[in-house]
Every structure is written in C-alpha cells, then in structure tokens.
Amino acid sequence: MVQNRPVQIGLRPALEHDFEYCRRLYFTEMRWIIDELRLDRNAQETSFGQQWNRAQVRVIALDGTDVGWLQTIREDNEIFVAQMFVDSPFQRRGIGTEVMKRLISEAAEFGLAVCLNVVRINPARRLYERLGFRVSHEDDRKFYMKRDPDDVGRSSN
C-alpha cells in the first residue's frame, strides 16, 4: 500500500550559477504567454537579465531537487512577488500553493501585505484567489493583486 507523505519543499537562497536555471525555466513556462501576447522575445531576454536579482531569488526544491524559483522584493509595507515558477513536471502537486502559503506567513509575521501581478490569460490567478488575493486594479494585460496581512483565514485549503 502506498502512503501519501507530506511534500518536502525547501527554499534556498539562489547562487550565481542559478541564473541560467531560472532563465531557462522562465522562458520554458512563459513561452505560451509570450507567443499569445506577441511579445518581443529579445526584449523579454533583456528585461529578464535586468530584473533577475540573486539577492531576491530563492530556489524551490522538492526532496532536494530544484523544481522552481521565487523572486520577491521587500518594500515598505509589502512583499512583492516578482516571479514564481514551478517546472511543469512538478506542477499540480501543491508546490506553488505551499510556497505561497509560506510567503504569506512570512509577510504576516511582519504585518506586511503580499502583492503580485498576473497576466490576464494566466490560470495561476485562480491559485492566488484561493489564497485570499483580491484584484486591486487591472490594465489591458494584467491583474494587480493584493493580500492584506489581516486577511487571516481568507485562504481556502
């Protein structure tokens, strides 16, 4: 009989050599969005290189294997989730949910909101809504979402 065991997810600080891993995963997972929105791939490459900041990145590991990454920026009264990616073979296993719950808990300890942007066509919006994020505003391409620190109990499991 197979027993379900808890998923062992770790977050470790990024190392310089993780840049290429993060870049590869970003463009693998974002390819369909870049294509759908007809974004300039070269501009996206340049932007990625400018925005990736090792000090803000943590690599997500499952049982010791790198499976994704998270980039957060601490601002005055919020934590901004700049990027979060889980490699496709590891998606739909609760990894993204667990990482976001940990981030929400970290933010709550300091009374900080968690904010993020999600492209309108990205189904990840449903995950964020389940976790208690609300759309604060939107534009033609993105939803801007926020979860206040006092929204304890708003997320569903």
N, C-alpha and C positions, 0 to 999 in steps of 0.2 A: 504494500500500500504506500502510495506517495503522500508525504505530508507537505502541506504548504508551510514554508518557513518565511519569516519576515525578510523583506528585501533589505540587503545590507548596502545602503547608499552612503558614500563618503564624499566630502567636498575638500579638495586640497588646493592650496594656492598654485596658480599657474607658474610654470617655469618658462624661460625664454624659448626653449625648443617646442613648447606647446602652441606657439603662434601658428605653425603650419597645420597642426591638427585642427585647431579652431577654425582656421581659414577654410580648410577642406570641408569640414562639417557644415560650416555656414553656407558655402556655395552649393553643396550637395542638397541640403534641406531647403534652401531658398531658390533653387533653380526654377521651380514651377511658378513661384511668385514673381521672380524677375522676368520670366517669359510672359506670364499673364499680364503684368502691368507694363510690359515693353520698356523695361528699364535698361539703361546703358550698362552693359557688363563691365566695361573698362572703368566707368565712373564708380561702379559698385566696388571694384577691386581697390581703387584709390581710396574711397571712403572707408572701406574696411581697414586698410592699413593705417589710416589716420585715427580711427576711433578705437581700435583694439588697444587696450592698456593693461599690460600684465598685472599691475597692482590692483586692478579692479576685477580680474578674472579668477574664477575658481573652476577647476575641472571636476566634473561629476564622475564618480567611479561606482561601479556596481560589482561587489565582491572583488574589488581590486583591479577591475578592468575599466579603462576610460570609456565612458559611454556618452559624454556630452560636456557642455560647459555653460557657465553662467557669468555674465558681466553685470555688476551692479555699481552704481555711483551714489555715494552718500552725499546728500545735500542737507541744508539746514534742518528741515523738519520732515524729511522723507528719504526713502531709499528708492532710487530709480532703477528699474530692471531694464538695462540697455539691450541685453540679448539673453536668450536661453534656448539652447538646442539640445535635443536628445537624438542620438543616432537612430535612424529608422528601425534597425533590427531590435532595438530596445524600447521602442515607443509602445504605448498602451499597456504598460506594466505598472503604472503608478509612480514612475520615477519623477516625472515632471511635477506631479501633484505633491509628492513628498518634498522635493526641493523647494517648491513654492511655499509649502506649509512651514518649513524650517525658516525660510526667509521672512515670512510673516511673523513668526515667533520672535526672531532676532529683532525685527523692527519694533514689535510691541514692547519688548523689554526696555526700549529707549523712548517709547511714546511716539514712534515715527510712522507716518503713512508709507505705503508701498505704492508706487506709481509705475505705469508701463504704457507703451503704445503697441497696438496690434493692427496689422494691415487688415482692412475690412474683409478680405477674402480668406483670411487665415482661420481655420476651425479652432485654433487654440483659444479663441475668445470664449468659447463655452467653458473651458477649464477655468479661466480667470473668473467668469461669472459664478461658477460653482464655489469658488474660493472666496466669494464675497466682494469682488471688484465690481465697481459701477463705472459706467461711461460718464466721464466728467464733461467731455466735449468731443467733437469729431470734425474731420475735414473730409475732402473728397477721397482720400486714400486710407486714412487711419482712424481708429477709435483710440482715444486717450482715456485710460482707465486708472482708477484710484481705489485703494482700500485703506480706510482710516484705521488708526490704531485702536480706536474704541469699538470697532466692528467685531468684537469677540463674539463668537457663537453664530456669526452670519454665514460662515462657510459650511457647506454640507460635505459629509464624508462619502 
